């Protein structure tokens, strides 16, 4: 009886393998052969699903993005206001070996954007999603009186994302050691310095809550 192949499971194995190769060796060493070997399959098995390396990168990017999305959604669901904002942002920082590996993947993905329009479009979509998520949390914090109403949520979101990108680039590309604690402190300092509402505004926001 022929073996039943779970195609979704096999594709996931290739995504995970691509992430591991980039995390360990960088994008320059990512080849179809390296991905197949890391996943424990032949190059023929890989080519059954993907024709180019960039196709693997786009799909693997979505795979890693889903992992981080789930963590951010949990933080947003379980926390509120400024506390939720901070913890959602922490999830994007290169504070652990796993996240540094994901950052290696991200930097390699960025590099491919200048060569492939599909990769570029995927990156732009990720940033729009990232900005919207942060802006949404900021609006919630404004509604509860934790942040001032005059703050432009999207502008602040762009600033926060730029800070996270800067931390990631410094840690991964320059070899600068920024501890997990210090990374969180940098995020905290930016968010804690956002304008807070006047006492009357806070009182009004508190009265409007159900």
N, C-alpha and C positions, 0 to 999 in steps of 0.2 A: 504493500500500500504506500503510495507516495507521501512524503513528509509534507504536512501543511505548514506553509510559511506565513508568519504574521508580518506583513509588509510594514505596518506602522512600527512594530517593535524593531525590525531591522533598520528602518530609516532612523529611528531614535538612536540606535547603536552607532550609526555613522555620524550623527550629529555630535554625540558625546565624544566619539573618537576624535573628530575634528577639533573640538574644544580642548581636549587633552593634549593633542599635538601642539596647538598654538600656545597653550599655557606652559608647556614644558620647553618648547624649542622656538617659538615665534612663527610668524606667518611665512617667513622665508623658507621654512622647512615643511610647510604644508603642501603636500602633493597628493594626488589621487592614490598613489601607491602607499604613502605614509598613513593616510586615513584608513585604507582597507586593512593594512597590516595591524594598526592599532585596534581596529574593531574586530580583528580575527577572521576577516573574510578575504576573498580574492578581489582583485581590481575589476574583474568581470562582474562580480556581484554588485559592486558599487556603481559601475557604469550602467547597470540595469535601472537605477533610480536617478542618477545625475550624469549630465554630459560634461559639465565643466566644474572647476574648483569654485568659481563664484556662485554657482547654484548651490553647492554644499554650504558655502559661507552664509548665504541669505537664509537658508532653511535652519542652519545651526544657530544663527543670530536670533531667530524667532524662538528657538528652543531655550536658549539662555535667557532671553527676555521674559519668557513665561515663568521661569524660575524666580526671577527677581520681582516680576509683577505680583506673583502669589504672596511673596513676603511683604511687599508694600501694601497690598490690599488687606492683609491681616493686621498690620500696624494701624492702618487707617480705620479699620473696623473696630479694633479693640481699644483704641485711644481716641483722644479728641483734642481739638484746638492746637495750640503751640506744641504740646507734647507729641501729638500725632505727626505734626510737621517735622519735628526733629527726627523722630524714629523712622519715618519714611525715607528721609534723606540719608540717615545712617546706613540704610540697606544698600545704598549705591556706592558706598565708600570702599576702597581697597584695604580693608582692615584685617582680613583673614587670608590664608593661602588660597582658599577657594575663590574669593572675590578678586584677589590679585591675578589669578588665572583667568577669570572672566574679563578683567581689564586688559590683559594681554590680548585676548580675543578681540575685544572692542577696538583696541588700537590698530590691530591688523585689519580689522573691518574698515576702519576709517581710511586706512592707506589705500584700500581697494576702491574707495569711492571715486577717486580721480580717474579710474580706468573703466568703471562699469556704472552705467546710469541706474540699473536696478539696485545696486548696492547703495548708490547715492540717495535714491528715493526711499529706500528702507531706513536709512539713517535719519533723513528728514522726518519721516513718519514717527520714528522713535522719539525724536526731540519734541515734536508737537505733543505726543502723548505724555511725555515727562513733564513738560511745561504745564499742560492742562491739569495733571494730577496735583501738582504743587499749588497751582492757582486755586483749584477747588478747595483744598484744605485751608488755604489762607482766607478764602471767602467765608468758610465755616467759622474760623477764628474771629473774623470781623463780626459775624452775626452774633457770636456769643460775648462780644465785648473784650476779647483778649488782644486784638490788634485794631489799630485805628482805621476808621472808615476811609480816610483819604489815601491809604496805601493802594497802589495799582497792583493787583495780584499778579498779573502777567509779567510786569517789569521785575517784581521781586522774584518771581519764579525763574526768570532768565538769569538774574544775579546768583541765585542759589545753585542753579545748574552749572553756571560758569565756575563757581567755586569748586564744586565737586569735580568738574573736568580738570581744573588746575591741580587739585590734589592728586588725581589719578595719573596725570601726565608726569608730575614731579616724582611720584613714588615709582612708577614703572619705567620711565625713560631716563631719568637723571640719576637714579640710584640713591636719592635722598631718602633717609629713613625718617618717616613721620609715624609715630606710634599711633595705635588705634585711639588711645585717649586724646592725643593731640588733634587727630582728625576730627573727633567729635567736638572738641573744644572750639575748633575753627568754625564749625557749623553753628554751634551754640552762640558764639560771639556775634555772628552775622544776624541770626534770628532774634537773639535777645536785644539787639540794638534797633530792631524795627519799631516804629512809633506805636506807642500804646494810646488808647483812647483816654480822654479826660474823664474824671470821676463821674460827671453827669452822664456822659455817653455810656459808661460801663453800667451805671444804674439803669439807664433806659433799656440797654440790651438785656440786662438780667430780668427786667419786668416783662419783656416781650417773649421770653422763653416759655414754652408750654409747661 
